[in-house]
Amino acid sequence: MRVLVCPQEFRGSLTAEEAASAIARGARRALDRSGVASRVIEQPIADGGPGTLSVLTAAAGAARVLRVHVAGPLGDPVGARLALLPGSAGTPVAVIESAEACGLGRVPEGRRDPGRATTRGVGELVARALAEGAREIVVGVGGTATNDGGAGAARVLGLALRDAAGAPLAEGGEALAGLARIERAQGASSPEALGGATLRIAVDVANPLLGPQGAIAVYGPQKGVEAALAGRLEAGLERWAARCREDLGVDLSEIEGAGAGGGLPVGLLTAASAGGAGGQIESGAAFVGEAVGFAAAARQADLIITGEGRLDEQSAFGKATRYAADVAAVAGRPCLAVCGEVASRPAGVLDAEGAGAGRPAEEAMRRADELVTLAADRLLTRFLAAGTAG
């Protein structure tokens, strides 16, 4: 039996590589007890959120990774990685993970300020990639602490945001309600600097920017957005989308994936369009899957085991677990999932096991490696028993 183990990261506890190792360990225990001849293959995956850069650089085999100091989600500097992969004609392909600059993990829970958090650091990473000669830039979007529609990144890339008095607008999503106009800036950071470049925005979810399935309604609560603030942030994003449309002729508000990362794709692609650059939103899971050859690996496997920190209704919006299940279905292979917590199972996941079930969150996080191994053992033991009984 060939078992393909392909989790994404378990946020706050295990990287995708660590999760794959823990699941594989548990799977081998169950297989050894059963006497089934087997081979367990570890293939971590990602969906544009945390872990994307590590998975892509491992797959590339040859990458130059820079550590760049950029603005963190609350403005204070953080060290963020930028990967440069070999490209055609000697031109590097840049890989940026937005969470490196403005991820939830950059802000302790007690300091979270979802109305003020900014994506400026992502724009600074894009600018550095351009300075390094990259003309294809992959920006993984997911796991951010921000709700500013990518306005912070857009300012770095050449757009000036003004209030009614003509003064520069404050950072953060809450300030966007006071946006009066957007201008093309001049100088070194003008949008013309993006000319000739292509941005590939690899998103972890397919939600639109606005509305009941949008960035604030669905993902705001996990960033600390309370009811009163949610209305102001939604109004700010509505204003931002309207000004992008009226001042620059760019309307991305209804595009699938525009709501990822608190609307970050909107700012990036608006700046790209203003500067004559190309850009598109695409599934981060599918992008990473293609880069690591996931579909071929799935066809060669007899069983696929994926996983993430929490399996719930949000998984169906484009997370790596849903992607793995979809690829498994096309290949005609059963798919299981090991997760920290299982709230619901997306279509295509035959069975799932929660590693932290019945345990306090702090203990489940602290013992994640051990508990994920035990969960994988239980899950595969159950699967093998069911197969024997059948």
N, C-alpha and C positions, 0 to 999 in steps of 0.2 A: 504493500500500500504506500503510495506516494502522497504525503501530506504537505500542503503548501500553507505555511503560517505567515499571515500578512496583516498584522494590525497597524493602526496609526498610533500616534502618541496617546498616552493616558494623561490628560492635562494635570500638571502639578505633581505627578508621581513617577511616571516612567516615560522615557523617550520611546519612539517607535522601535528602535533597536533593542532596548531593554525589554519592552513588552514582547517582542518576537522571541527573544531568548527565554523569557519566563514561560510563555505559552508552549514553546517547543519542548521545554524541559518536562512540563506536565504531560504533553502528548506522548512523549517517548516512554514515560513511566506507564501510562495506560496501555500502550502498544506492547511494551515488553511483558507486562503481566498477561496480556491476552495471547501471547505467542505468535502474533501476526508479524510476518516479515515486513519491514517498513523502512521508509526513508523519509525523514522530516526535513523540509527545506525552509529556511527562514528568508522572507522577503518583506522587510518593512515597507510600508507605503505611507502616503501623506495626501492631503487634499488642498494644499494652499495655505493652511494654517501652520502652527508650530510643528517643526520637524521636517518641513518641506525642503529646506536648504540642505540639511544633512543627508536626506534620502537621495536627492538629486546629485549632490557632489559625490556620494559613494557610488552611484550608478555610472557617473561620468568617468571615474577612475583617474582623471587628471584635471585638477582644478586649483586655481590660486584663490585662497580665501584671505580677504583683507578684514581687519577690524577697524571700523570707522567710528569716530565719536560724532553722534548726532543728537538732536533734541529728542528727549524721551516724551512720553505721553503728557507729562505735566510741565514740560519745558526744560527740565534739568538734563544735563548731558548723560548719555548712556553709550556704552560700547556695543555696536551692532556689527554683525558679520555681513560681508558682501562677497559672493562667489563669482569668479570669472572662469567660465568653461571654454574649452577650445571651440572656435567657430570656423566658419568658412572664410577663406582668403585671409587668414591670420587675424580676423576681427573677433574679439571675445564675445561670448554670450554671457550676460550678467544675470545672476539669480539673486533676487531679494526676497527675504521673508519679512513681511510687514511687522509681525509680532516681535521680531528682534528689536525694532525701534519703538513700537507703541503697543506691545502686547499687554494683556491683563497681568501677566507675570511680572511686568515691570513696575507695578503699583501695588504695594501692600493693601490688603482689603480695607484697612482703616483709613487709608489716604485716597481712596478712589474718588475721582471728581469727574463723573461722566459728562457734565455740562461744559467743562473747560478743557478736557483732554484733546490733544491735537495730533494730527498725522504729519506734522512738519518734518519729523525725522525720516519718514518714508521718502518724501520729496528730496531730502538731502542725500539719501542713498541712491536715488535715481540720478541726481546730479553728479555724484561721484562716479557712478557707472559710466555716464557719458564722458566724463573727464578721462576715464581709463580706456576710452576708445570703443566701448560697447555700442552697437547699433541695434541689437536685439536684446531687450530687457524683459525678463520674466519677473513679475511681481506677484508673489504668493500672498493672498489676502485672507485673513482669518485669525481669530483669537485676539483681536485688538481690544483696547480699553476705550476706544474712541467712538464718537457719533457726529463727527464734523463734516460728513459727506466728502472727505478728501480735500476740504478747503485748505487745510494746513499744507498739505503736499503741493497743491496747485499754486500757492503763493511762492514757494521755493522755485517752481518751474515756470514762473513768469506772469502770474495773474495777480493783479492788485485788487483787493476787496475794500470798498469804501462805504462808510455810513452816510447818512443824509447830509452831514456837514462836510463831507469830503475827506474825513480823517480815516486812517487805516482801521479796519475792523479788528476787534479783539479776537484772540484765538479761541477755538472751541465751538461746539455745535450750538450752544445756547445763544452765542452772540450772533449767529446767522440770521436770526429774526430781524436784526437791525441792518441787514445788508441792503444798500441802496443801488449800487452798481458794481460791475466788474469791468476792469480795464486790462488791456495788455500792457504789461510793464516794459520798460526799456532797459538795456544794459546787459551785463553778463548773464543774468538769470532770466532774460527774456524768453518767451516761448519758442523763438527761433532756434534756441539752443537744442530743442528737441527735433528740429527738422532732420529728416533722413533716418530717424530712429523708429523702431517699432516696439510698442509696449504690448506685452501679452499678460493680461490680468487673470491670474489663475485663482478662481474663487472657490471657497469651501461650501458655499450654499447658493441656491438659485433664487433667493428672495428678491423682490423688487425693492426700490428705495423706500417707497411710501406705503401707507395704508395698513390694514390689519395683518398682512403678511410681510410687512416691511421691516426695515432695520430696527426701529425703535420698539414697535409692538412685539416682535418676536425675540429679539436679542438684547433689548435694553435692560430687562431685569437682571440678567446675569452679569451686567456691567455696573450694577448699582443704581439703575434709573428707577426712581419712584414715580408714583402716578402724577404728581404735580409737575415734575420735571419732564415727564414723557410728553406732555402736551406742548411744552415750550420747545423741546428738541424736534418734535414732528413739524411744528410751525417753522422752525429754523431750516430744516431740510426742504420743506415746501418752498420757502423763499429762495434758498440756494438753487434749487432746480429751476425755478421760474427765471431767475436772473441769468443762469447759464443759457437758458433757451432764448431769452429776449436780448441779452447783451452780446452773446457769442454764437447764437444759432445752434447750440448743442443741446439736445434733449435726450437724456438717458434714464429718466425717472421710471419708465415702465420696462426697462430692459431686464431680463432675467439675470440675477447675480449682482445687480447694481446696489443691493442692500447689504452685500457682504462687507465685513469690517466697518460697520457703521456708515456705509455709503462711500467708502474709500475709492472704489472704481470710478465714481462720477468725477471726482476732482482730478484724478490721474488722466482719464480719457478726455476731459474737457481741456486740460492744459495741452495734451498732445494734439488735439484737433486745432486749437488756437495757434499752435506752432507749426502746423503742416505735417505733423508726424502721424504715423499709422498706429492703430491700437484696436484691441478687441478683448472682450470678456470671454473666458472659456472655463470649463470645469477643471478645477485644480486636481481632483482625483484622476480624471481621465488623462490630463497632461502628465502627471507623475507616472500613472500606469503605463502610458506609452513609452516614457523615458526608461523605465525599468524592465520593459518587456513582460508586463504582467499577464496579458491575455495569452501569450504563448505558454507561460509557466502554468497558468490555470488549465490549459488544455492537456498538459502533460501530467497533471495531478489527478489523484482519485478523490481527494477530499480537500476542501479549503477551510481554514480557520482564520477569521479576521477578528477585529476587536477595537474598542476605544474606551475612554473613561466612562461614558454614560451612553447607553443605547436607549434612545427615546424618539419621539416624533420628529425632532430636529434632524435626526440621522437621515431621514428620507429626503431632505432638501439638497442632498449632494455630498454628504460626508463620505469619507473613504470606505466606511463599512458598507454603505448602500452600493457604492461602485463595485466593491469586491463581490457582493451578492449578485449584482447584475451580470458581471463578467462570468461568475460561476454558473449562472442560469443559462447563458448563451453557450457555455462549454458543456452544459449538461452534467455539472458536478454539484454534489451537495455542499452547502456552506453553513458553517457553524460560527458562533461568535462568543468570545470571552471578553467580558467588560467589567469595569469596576462596579457598575450598577446597571440593572436591566429594568427599564420602565416600560418599554414596548419593543417589539421586534419589527423591523421593516420587512417588506415583502422580499422573499428570497432567502431569508435567514431561517434555516430549518429548526434550529434550537440554539439557545443562548444560556450562558451561566454567568451570574454576578459574583465577582470575587469578594466584594465587601458586604454581601448581604447579611443583615442583622448585626453589623458591627458599627461602632461610632466612626464618623468620617475621619477623624484624626488617626485612629488606629488603622483604618483601611488604607489611608495614604502612606502611613509610615511603614506598613508591612506589605506594600503593594506587590513587590517582587515575589515574595513567598505565597501570598494569597492568590495571585494570578496563576502561579504554577499549580496550586491545589485545585483551582477552578477548572483549569484546562484538563487536569487529570479526571475530575468528576464528569466533565462534559463528554470527553472522548470515551470514557468507560461506559457512559449511558448510551452513546451512539453505537458503540461496538456491540453492546448487549442487545440493543434493538435490532441491529442487523442480523445477529445470530438467531434471535427469536423469530425474525421474519423468514 
